[in-house]
Amino acid sequence: MPKTRKERVIAMARKTTARRTTTKTTPAAEPAKCQPCGGTGQTSVTVRVGRKRRPVGQQDGLCLDCFGTGIAASS
C-alpha cells in the first residue's frame, strides 16, 4: 500500500479520455414548393353562375394540396 502522497498519485489509475469528434452540420435544404400553387398557398378558381353555369370571373382560393403553407407535402 502506498504511503506517501507521491506514491498514492502514481498508484492511481489514470482515466483515459476519448477524443471527441465533431460532425459537420450541413444547412437544411429548402423545402420544395407546392406544385399546384407555386408556393403561394393560393389557387385561382373559376366562378360560375346561372343555370347554364357560365364562367364570370376568377376567385382566389386556398390550395388544397398544401393547405396554404406553400410547402409540398412530404408524402
C-alpha positions in Angstrom: 0.0 0.0 0.0 1.5 3.4 -1.0 2.2 5.6 2.0 3.4 8.9 0.7 1.3 11.3 -1.3 3.5 10.9 -4.3 3.2 7.2 -4.2 -0.6 7.5 -4.0 -0.8 9.8 -7.0 1.4 7.4 -9.0 -0.6 4.4 -7.9 -3.9 5.9 -9.0 -5.1 4.7 -12.4 -5.2 7.4 -15.0 -8.6 7.9 -16.7 -8.5 7.6 -20.4 -10.4 10.2 -22.2 -12.0 9.5 -25.6 -11.3 12.1 -28.2 -14.4 14.0 -29.2 -15.0 14.4 -32.8 -17.5 16.9 -34.1 -19.6 16.3 -37.1 -20.1 18.9 -39.7 -23.7 20.1 -40.0 -24.9 20.9 -43.4 -27.6 23.6 -43.7 -31.0 22.1 -44.2 -32.2 22.1 -47.8 -35.0 24.5 -48.7 -38.3 22.6 -48.7 -39.9 22.0 -52.1 -42.6 24.4 -53.3 -46.1 23.1 -53.8 -46.8 22.3 -57.5 -50.4 23.5 -58.0 -50.0 26.9 -56.3 -46.3 27.5 -57.0 -45.5 28.1 -53.3 -48.1 30.9 -52.8 -50.7 28.9 -51.0 -53.5 30.2 -53.2 -55.0 28.9 -56.4 -57.4 30.6 -58.8 -60.9 29.1 -59.0 -63.3 29.9 -61.8 -66.6 31.3 -60.6 -69.6 30.0 -62.4 -73.2 31.4 -62.2 -76.6 30.7 -63.6 -78.4 27.7 -64.8 -76.0 27.2 -67.7 -73.1 27.6 -65.3 -71.3 30.2 -67.4 -68.0 31.5 -66.1 -68.0 35.1 -64.9 -64.5 35.5 -63.3 -61.7 34.2 -61.1 -61.6 33.9 -57.3 -58.6 33.1 -55.1 -58.9 30.0 -53.0 -56.8 28.1 -50.5 -54.6 25.4 -52.1 -55.9 22.0 -51.1 -52.6 20.3 -51.5 -50.5 22.3 -49.1 -53.4 23.9 -47.1 -52.0 27.4 -47.7 -48.4 26.8 -46.5 -46.8 26.7 -49.9 -44.6 23.8 -49.0 -45.1 20.5 -50.8 -46.4 17.5 -48.8 -43.6 15.1 -47.8 -45.5 12.0 -48.9 
